[in-house]
Amino acid sequence: MTNKELLYIEDALGHENFMKSCCQKTSEQLKDVTLAEYIKQLETKHTELFNKFLNLL
């Protein structure tokens, strides 16, 4: 794997980790149960994407 590809994966991991934490914080603050559940689903999706990028290493 080239240095440029490693930098891309590192950047993608950072973005997915950030999105996961944003979703987690947001779902905890929402009072609308339906919306909170949707945001939790997004958190799960970002966790899966994070793990996929991590497995590339």
PDB file of N, CA, C and O in Angstrom, chain B, residues numbered from 101:
ATOM      1  N   MET B 101       0.850  -1.166   0.000  1.00  0.00           N
ATOM      2  CA  MET B 101       0.000   0.000   0.000  1.00  0.00           C
ATOM      3  C   MET B 101       0.901   1.236   0.000  1.00  0.00           C
ATOM      4  O   MET B 101       1.887   1.299   0.734  1.00  0.00           O
ATOM      5  N   THR B 102       0.550   2.205  -0.824  1.00  0.00           N
ATOM      6  CA  THR B 102       1.371   3.410  -0.921  1.00  0.00           C
ATOM      7  C   THR B 102       1.102   4.342   0.254  1.00  0.00           C
ATOM      8  O   THR B 102       0.114   4.196   0.973  1.00  0.00           O
ATOM      9  N   ASN B 103       1.992   5.288   0.427  1.00  0.00           N
ATOM     10  CA  ASN B 103       1.853   6.278   1.493  1.00  0.00           C
ATOM     11  C   ASN B 103       0.572   7.098   1.295  1.00  0.00           C
ATOM     12  O   ASN B 103      -0.119   7.425   2.260  1.00  0.00           O
ATOM     13  N   LYS B 104       0.265   7.424   0.042  1.00  0.00           N
ATOM     14  CA  LYS B 104      -0.934   8.200  -0.242  1.00  0.00           C
ATOM     15  C   LYS B 104      -2.197   7.419   0.129  1.00  0.00           C
ATOM     16  O   LYS B 104      -3.146   7.992   0.664  1.00  0.00           O
ATOM     17  N   GLU B 105      -2.210   6.118  -0.153  1.00  0.00           N
ATOM     18  CA  GLU B 105      -3.351   5.288   0.205  1.00  0.00           C
ATOM     19  C   GLU B 105      -3.498   5.176   1.721  1.00  0.00           C
ATOM     20  O   GLU B 105      -4.613   5.198   2.242  1.00  0.00           O
ATOM     21  N   LEU B 106      -2.380   5.058   2.423  1.00  0.00           N
ATOM     22  CA  LEU B 106      -2.433   5.005   3.888  1.00  0.00           C
ATOM     23  C   LEU B 106      -2.970   6.304   4.475  1.00  0.00           C
ATOM     24  O   LEU B 106      -3.734   6.286   5.440  1.00  0.00           O
ATOM     25  N   LEU B 107      -2.570   7.429   3.894  1.00  0.00           N
ATOM     26  CA  LEU B 107      -3.080   8.720   4.359  1.00  0.00           C
ATOM     27  C   LEU B 107      -4.581   8.840   4.120  1.00  0.00           C
ATOM     28  O   LEU B 107      -5.308   9.395   4.944  1.00  0.00           O
ATOM     29  N   TYR B 108      -5.037   8.313   2.984  1.00  0.00           N
ATOM     30  CA  TYR B 108      -6.465   8.340   2.688  1.00  0.00           C
ATOM     31  C   TYR B 108      -7.237   7.524   3.720  1.00  0.00           C
ATOM     32  O   TYR B 108      -8.266   7.973   4.226  1.00  0.00           O
ATOM     33  N   ILE B 109      -6.747   6.332   4.031  1.00  0.00           N
ATOM     34  CA  ILE B 109      -7.429   5.471   5.003  1.00  0.00           C
ATOM     35  C   ILE B 109      -7.419   6.114   6.391  1.00  0.00           C
ATOM     36  O   ILE B 109      -8.416   6.065   7.112  1.00  0.00           O
ATOM     37  N   GLU B 110      -6.301   6.710   6.755  1.00  0.00           N
ATOM     38  CA  GLU B 110      -6.219   7.395   8.050  1.00  0.00           C
ATOM     39  C   GLU B 110      -7.227   8.540   8.122  1.00  0.00           C
ATOM     40  O   GLU B 110      -7.877   8.733   9.149  1.00  0.00           O
ATOM     41  N   ASP B 111      -7.354   9.288   7.047  1.00  0.00           N
ATOM     42  CA  ASP B 111      -8.310  10.389   6.987  1.00  0.00           C
ATOM     43  C   ASP B 111      -9.745   9.862   7.081  1.00  0.00           C
ATOM     44  O   ASP B 111     -10.574  10.419   7.801  1.00  0.00           O
ATOM     45  N   ALA B 112     -10.026   8.790   6.350  1.00  0.00           N
ATOM     46  CA  ALA B 112     -11.362   8.200   6.369  1.00  0.00           C
ATOM     47  C   ALA B 112     -11.705   7.671   7.760  1.00  0.00           C
ATOM     48  O   ALA B 112     -12.839   7.820   8.215  1.00  0.00           O
ATOM     49  N   LEU B 113     -10.729   7.050   8.443  1.00  0.00           N
ATOM     50  CA  LEU B 113     -10.954   6.570   9.810  1.00  0.00           C
ATOM     51  C   LEU B 113     -11.305   7.730  10.736  1.00  0.00           C
ATOM     52  O   LEU B 113     -12.200   7.613  11.573  1.00  0.00           O
ATOM     53  N   GLY B 114     -10.609   8.834  10.586  1.00  0.00           N
ATOM     54  CA  GLY B 114     -10.893  10.007  11.409  1.00  0.00           C
ATOM     55  C   GLY B 114     -12.291  10.551  11.172  1.00  0.00           C
ATOM     56  O   GLY B 114     -12.994  10.920  12.113  1.00  0.00           O
ATOM     57  N   HIS B 115     -12.690  10.597   9.903  1.00  0.00           N
ATOM     58  CA  HIS B 115     -14.032  11.091   9.569  1.00  0.00           C
ATOM     59  C   HIS B 115     -15.115  10.170  10.124  1.00  0.00           C
ATOM     60  O   HIS B 115     -16.103  10.637  10.692  1.00  0.00           O
ATOM     61  N   GLU B 116     -14.929   8.878   9.960  1.00  0.00           N
ATOM     62  CA  GLU B 116     -15.935   7.938  10.455  1.00  0.00           C
ATOM     63  C   GLU B 116     -16.021   7.957  11.978  1.00  0.00           C
ATOM     64  O   GLU B 116     -17.113   7.851  12.535  1.00  0.00           O
ATOM     65  N   ASN B 117     -14.898   8.088  12.647  1.00  0.00           N
ATOM     66  CA  ASN B 117     -14.892   8.168  14.105  1.00  0.00           C
ATOM     67  C   ASN B 117     -15.605   9.435  14.576  1.00  0.00           C
ATOM     68  O   ASN B 117     -16.353   9.411  15.554  1.00  0.00           O
ATOM     69  N   PHE B 118     -15.365  10.537  13.873  1.00  0.00           N
ATOM     70  CA  PHE B 118     -16.024  11.801  14.205  1.00  0.00           C
ATOM     71  C   PHE B 118     -17.539  11.689  14.013  1.00  0.00           C
ATOM     72  O   PHE B 118     -18.310  12.113  14.874  1.00  0.00           O
ATOM     73  N   MET B 119     -17.961  11.115  12.883  1.00  0.00           N
ATOM     74  CA  MET B 119     -19.389  10.974  12.614  1.00  0.00           C
ATOM     75  C   MET B 119     -20.059  10.056  13.637  1.00  0.00           C
ATOM     76  O   MET B 119     -21.183  10.313  14.069  1.00  0.00           O
ATOM     77  N   LYS B 120     -19.363   8.988  14.018  1.00  0.00           N
ATOM     78  CA  LYS B 120     -19.890   8.058  15.018  1.00  0.00           C
ATOM     79  C   LYS B 120     -20.115   8.778  16.348  1.00  0.00           C
ATOM     80  O   LYS B 120     -21.161   8.617  16.978  1.00  0.00           O
ATOM     81  N   SER B 121     -19.137   9.565  16.767  1.00  0.00           N
ATOM     82  CA  SER B 121     -19.280  10.264  18.053  1.00  0.00           C
ATOM     83  C   SER B 121     -20.351  11.353  17.978  1.00  0.00           C
ATOM     84  O   SER B 121     -21.065  11.582  18.954  1.00  0.00           O
ATOM     85  N   CYS B 122     -20.471  12.023  16.834  1.00  0.00           N
ATOM     86  CA  CYS B 122     -21.535  13.030  16.674  1.00  0.00           C
ATOM     87  C   CYS B 122     -22.915  12.382  16.758  1.00  0.00           C
ATOM     88  O   CYS B 122     -23.820  12.908  17.405  1.00  0.00           O
ATOM     89  N   CYS B 123     -23.064  11.243  16.100  1.00  0.00           N
ATOM     90  CA  CYS B 123     -24.347  10.540  16.142  1.00  0.00           C
ATOM     91  C   CYS B 123     -24.676  10.084  17.558  1.00  0.00           C
ATOM     92  O   CYS B 123     -25.821  10.182  18.002  1.00  0.00           O
ATOM     93  N   GLN B 124     -23.674   9.590  18.255  1.00  0.00           N
ATOM     94  CA  GLN B 124     -23.895   9.116  19.621  1.00  0.00           C
ATOM     95  C   GLN B 124     -24.359  10.265  20.523  1.00  0.00           C
ATOM     96  O   GLN B 124     -25.331  10.117  21.264  1.00  0.00           O
ATOM     97  N   LYS B 125     -23.674  11.393  20.462  1.00  0.00           N
ATOM     98  CA  LYS B 125     -24.038  12.541  21.293  1.00  0.00           C
ATOM     99  C   LYS B 125     -25.420  13.066  20.926  1.00  0.00           C
ATOM    100  O   LYS B 125     -26.212  13.418  21.800  1.00  0.00           O
ATOM    101  N   THR B 126     -25.702  13.115  19.635  1.00  0.00           N
ATOM    102  CA  THR B 126     -26.984  13.652  19.181  1.00  0.00           C
ATOM    103  C   THR B 126     -28.137  12.756  19.603  1.00  0.00           C
ATOM    104  O   THR B 126     -29.164  13.250  20.067  1.00  0.00           O
ATOM    105  N   SER B 127     -27.981  11.447  19.447  1.00  0.00           N
ATOM    106  CA  SER B 127     -29.076  10.533  19.807  1.00  0.00           C
ATOM    107  C   SER B 127     -29.390  10.593  21.302  1.00  0.00           C
ATOM    108  O   SER B 127     -30.536  10.393  21.706  1.00  0.00           O
ATOM    109  N   GLU B 128     -28.386  10.865  22.112  1.00  0.00           N
ATOM    110  CA  GLU B 128     -28.604  10.969  23.554  1.00  0.00           C
ATOM    111  C   GLU B 128     -29.372  12.243  23.922  1.00  0.00           C
ATOM    112  O   GLU B 128     -30.063  12.280  24.941  1.00  0.00           O
ATOM    113  N   GLN B 129     -29.252  13.281  23.097  1.00  0.00           N
ATOM    114  CA  GLN B 129     -29.873  14.563  23.410  1.00  0.00           C
ATOM    115  C   GLN B 129     -31.276  14.717  22.829  1.00  0.00           C
ATOM    116  O   GLN B 129     -32.034  15.585  23.262  1.00  0.00           O
ATOM    117  N   LEU B 130     -31.624  13.886  21.858  1.00  0.00           N
ATOM    118  CA  LEU B 130     -32.921  14.029  21.209  1.00  0.00           C
ATOM    119  C   LEU B 130     -34.058  13.524  22.082  1.00  0.00           C
ATOM    120  O   LEU B 130     -33.928  12.515  22.775  1.00  0.00           O
ATOM    121  N   LYS B 131     -35.164  14.235  22.037  1.00  0.00           N
ATOM    122  CA  LYS B 131     -36.349  13.832  22.782  1.00  0.00           C
ATOM    123  C   LYS B 131     -37.315  13.049  21.892  1.00  0.00           C
ATOM    124  O   LYS B 131     -38.124  12.265  22.389  1.00  0.00           O
ATOM    125  N   ASP B 132     -37.231  13.261  20.595  1.00  0.00           N
ATOM    126  CA  ASP B 132     -38.051  12.523  19.636  1.00  0.00           C
ATOM    127  C   ASP B 132     -37.481  11.105  19.500  1.00  0.00           C
ATOM    128  O   ASP B 132     -36.379  10.927  18.981  1.00  0.00           O
ATOM    129  N   VAL B 133     -38.213  10.123  19.954  1.00  0.00           N
ATOM    130  CA  VAL B 133     -37.737   8.747  19.993  1.00  0.00           C
ATOM    131  C   VAL B 133     -37.452   8.212  18.591  1.00  0.00           C
ATOM    132  O   VAL B 133     -36.449   7.530  18.379  1.00  0.00           O
ATOM    133  N   THR B 134     -38.317   8.514  17.648  1.00  0.00           N
ATOM    134  CA  THR B 134     -38.146   8.027  16.283  1.00  0.00           C
ATOM    135  C   THR B 134     -36.869   8.584  15.664  1.00  0.00           C
ATOM    136  O   THR B 134     -36.101   7.852  15.039  1.00  0.00           O
ATOM    137  N   LEU B 135     -36.653   9.855  15.838  1.00  0.00           N
ATOM    138  CA  LEU B 135     -35.448  10.489  15.298  1.00  0.00           C
ATOM    139  C   LEU B 135     -34.200   9.972  16.002  1.00  0.00           C
ATOM    140  O   LEU B 135     -33.172   9.756  15.359  1.00  0.00           O
ATOM    141  N   ALA B 136     -34.277   9.774  17.299  1.00  0.00           N
ATOM    142  CA  ALA B 136     -33.140   9.254  18.054  1.00  0.00           C
ATOM    143  C   ALA B 136     -32.772   7.851  17.579  1.00  0.00           C
ATOM    144  O   ALA B 136     -31.589   7.526  17.474  1.00  0.00           O
ATOM    145  N   GLU B 137     -33.766   7.021  17.292  1.00  0.00           N
ATOM    146  CA  GLU B 137     -33.509   5.664  16.792  1.00  0.00           C
ATOM    147  C   GLU B 137     -32.848   5.712  15.414  1.00  0.00           C
ATOM    148  O   GLU B 137     -31.950   4.920  15.128  1.00  0.00           O
ATOM    149  N   TYR B 138     -33.286   6.634  14.568  1.00  0.00           N
ATOM    150  CA  TYR B 138     -32.674   6.782  13.248  1.00  0.00           C
ATOM    151  C   TYR B 138     -31.204   7.190  13.371  1.00  0.00           C
ATOM    152  O   TYR B 138     -30.346   6.668  12.659  1.00  0.00           O
ATOM    153  N   ILE B 139     -30.925   8.120  14.270  1.00  0.00           N
ATOM    154  CA  ILE B 139     -29.548   8.572  14.476  1.00  0.00           C
ATOM    155  C   ILE B 139     -28.695   7.426  15.030  1.00  0.00           C
ATOM    156  O   ILE B 139     -27.515   7.321  14.698  1.00  0.00           O
ATOM    157  N   LYS B 140     -29.278   6.577  15.864  1.00  0.00           N
ATOM    158  CA  LYS B 140     -28.555   5.404  16.365  1.00  0.00           C
ATOM    159  C   LYS B 140     -28.225   4.437  15.230  1.00  0.00           C
ATOM    160  O   LYS B 140     -27.165   3.810  15.229  1.00  0.00           O
ATOM    161  N   GLN B 141     -29.137   4.319  14.263  1.00  0.00           N
ATOM    162  CA  GLN B 141     -28.862   3.492  13.086  1.00  0.00           C
ATOM    163  C   GLN B 141     -27.695   4.070  12.286  1.00  0.00           C
ATOM    164  O   GLN B 141     -26.853   3.328  11.781  1.00  0.00           O
ATOM    165  N   LEU B 142     -27.651   5.392  12.175  1.00  0.00           N
ATOM    166  CA  LEU B 142     -26.534   6.042  11.485  1.00  0.00           C
ATOM    167  C   LEU B 142     -25.229   5.800  12.233  1.00  0.00           C
ATOM    168  O   LEU B 142     -24.184   5.589  11.618  1.00  0.00           O
ATOM    169  N   GLU B 143     -25.294   5.830  13.551  1.00  0.00           N
ATOM    170  CA  GLU B 143     -24.100   5.548  14.357  1.00  0.00           C
ATOM    171  C   GLU B 143     -23.585   4.140  14.072  1.00  0.00           C
ATOM    172  O   GLU B 143     -22.381   3.929  13.927  1.00  0.00           O
ATOM    173  N   THR B 144     -24.496   3.188  13.992  1.00  0.00           N
ATOM    174  CA  THR B 144     -24.118   1.808  13.682  1.00  0.00           C
ATOM    175  C   THR B 144     -23.485   1.723  12.296  1.00  0.00           C
ATOM    176  O   THR B 144     -22.488   1.024  12.110  1.00  0.00           O
ATOM    177  N   LYS B 145     -24.052   2.424  11.334  1.00  0.00           N
ATOM    178  CA  LYS B 145     -23.506   2.414   9.973  1.00  0.00           C
ATOM    179  C   LYS B 145     -22.090   2.987   9.953  1.00  0.00           C
ATOM    180  O   LYS B 145     -21.210   2.437   9.290  1.00  0.00           O
ATOM    181  N   HIS B 146     -21.866   4.080  10.667  1.00  0.00           N
ATOM    182  CA  HIS B 146     -20.532   4.685  10.706  1.00  0.00           C
ATOM    183  C   HIS B 146     -19.538   3.783  11.442  1.00  0.00           C
ATOM    184  O   HIS B 146     -18.354   3.763  11.103  1.00  0.00           O
ATOM    185  N   THR B 147     -20.004   3.050  12.430  1.00  0.00           N
ATOM    186  CA  THR B 147     -19.140   2.087  13.113  1.00  0.00           C
ATOM    187  C   THR B 147     -18.727   0.977  12.153  1.00  0.00           C
ATOM    188  O   THR B 147     -17.569   0.562  12.137  1.00  0.00           O
ATOM    189  N   GLU B 148     -19.678   0.501  11.356  1.00  0.00           N
ATOM    190  CA  GLU B 148     -19.366  -0.531  10.366  1.00  0.00           C
ATOM    191  C   GLU B 148     -18.361  -0.023   9.334  1.00  0.00           C
ATOM    192  O   GLU B 148     -17.421  -0.732   8.977  1.00  0.00           O
ATOM    193  N   LEU B 149     -18.561   1.198   8.858  1.00  0.00           N
ATOM    194  CA  LEU B 149     -17.634   1.775   7.885  1.00  0.00           C
ATOM    195  C   LEU B 149     -16.241   1.957   8.488  1.00  0.00           C
ATOM    196  O   LEU B 149     -15.234   1.709   7.825  1.00  0.00           O
ATOM    197  N   PHE B 150     -16.193   2.392   9.753  1.00  0.00           N
ATOM    198  CA  PHE B 150     -14.914   2.539  10.444  1.00  0.00           C
ATOM    199  C   PHE B 150     -14.181   1.200  10.476  1.00  0.00           C
ATOM    200  O   PHE B 150     -12.984   1.129  10.196  1.00  0.00           O
ATOM    201  N   ASN B 151     -14.908   0.144  10.820  1.00  0.00           N
ATOM    202  CA  ASN B 151     -14.300  -1.185  10.912  1.00  0.00           C
ATOM    203  C   ASN B 151     -13.834  -1.690   9.550  1.00  0.00           C
ATOM    204  O   ASN B 151     -12.804  -2.357   9.455  1.00  0.00           O
ATOM    205  N   LYS B 152     -14.585  -1.376   8.497  1.00  0.00           N
ATOM    206  CA  LYS B 152     -14.173  -1.782   7.155  1.00  0.00           C
ATOM    207  C   LYS B 152     -12.872  -1.091   6.751  1.00  0.00           C
ATOM    208  O   LYS B 152     -11.971  -1.722   6.197  1.00  0.00           O
ATOM    209  N   PHE B 153     -12.781   0.208   7.032  1.00  0.00           N
ATOM    210  CA  PHE B 153     -11.535   0.918   6.722  1.00  0.00           C
ATOM    211  C   PHE B 153     -10.370   0.381   7.562  1.00  0.00           C
ATOM    212  O   PHE B 153      -9.247   0.251   7.075  1.00  0.00           O
ATOM    213  N   LEU B 154     -10.654   0.076   8.813  1.00  0.00           N
ATOM    214  CA  LEU B 154      -9.612  -0.455   9.698  1.00  0.00           C
ATOM    215  C   LEU B 154      -9.103  -1.806   9.199  1.00  0.00           C
ATOM    216  O   LEU B 154      -7.914  -2.103   9.309  1.00  0.00           O
ATOM    217  N   ASN B 155      -9.994  -2.613   8.657  1.00  0.00           N
ATOM    218  CA  ASN B 155      -9.595  -3.921   8.142  1.00  0.00           C
ATOM    219  C   ASN B 155      -8.737  -3.829   6.882  1.00  0.00           C
ATOM    220  O   ASN B 155      -8.092  -4.808   6.505  1.00  0.00           O
ATOM    221  N   LEU B 156      -8.719  -2.675   6.228  1.00  0.00           N
ATOM    222  CA  LEU B 156      -7.852  -2.501   5.071  1.00  0.00           C
ATOM    223  C   LEU B 156      -6.388  -2.458   5.479  1.00  0.00           C
ATOM    224  O   LEU B 156      -5.498  -2.736   4.675  1.00  0.00           O
ATOM    225  N   LEU B 157      -6.148  -2.102   6.746  1.00  0.00           N
ATOM    226  CA  LEU B 157      -4.782  -2.037   7.226  1.00  0.00           C
ATOM    227  C   LEU B 157      -4.361  -3.396   7.619  1.00  0.00           C
ATOM    228  O   LEU B 157      -3.228  -3.588   8.061  1.00  0.00           O
TER     229      LEU B 157
END
